[in-house]
Amino acid sequence: MADHFASGRGRPRDESREQAILDAALELLVEVGYDRMSMVAVAARARASKATIYRRWSCKDEMVVEALRRHGPAEHVPADTGCLRDDVAAEVRLMINAVSGPEGALLVGVLRAASESPRLAAVIQANLLQRKVDLGRCLLERAMRRGDLLAKAEPALLIEVILAMIFTRLLVTGEPLDEAFADHIVDDVVLPLLAGRPAPPAATSNT
């Protein structure tokens, strides 16, 4: 994150003003798309001068990248319910609630923008997807310690499958993201996937 002082003059930045500009950038990203979003439009939405914006960000790529970093989710530890099935179900429902609420439109807009900007795609990979993978790793390692899993599973694969199913309904089929769907992900896909992981080979004797 950039420091809190404007370069060259030593004057403290107005953080609330910056945040208003970044919020305006994300609003426009959702409303008109990345291609049609412009620095001029952001300035108008935030009631800021173009000079102010260009002093801080040289292009809309830089602006959106910083907006996404500031907008990132708070630290989250997966629920520990005592069993793998309910742990996974709790995380799946949180993901569904996130894309079904006000943040869902922003997420869709950001994903579409990523197809137009490799830099945005890299930010999404580092700040959104990787956090989900880290959560999955925490959940699976906990299950291994409890004896719920007999073999180590790949958290990235788990998250990829869950997100693919959720976004297929959100963006392609339009089917409901309801409790029945959450149970379907957990009971018909994730648990069989994890149960199908091969157990580690038994140690062989040299005698």
Buried (B, 14 or more C-beta within 10 A) or exposed (E): EEEEEBEEEEEEEEEEBBBBBBBBBBBBBBEEEBEEBEBEBBBEBBEBEEEBBEEBBEEBBEBBBBBBEEBEEEEEEBBEEEEBBEBBBBBBBBBBEBBBEEBBBBBBBBBBBBEEBEEBBEBBEEBBBEBBBBBBBBBBBBBBEEEBBEEEBEBBBBBBBBBEBBBEBBEEEEEEBEEEBBBBBBEEBBBEEBEEBEEEEEEEEEE
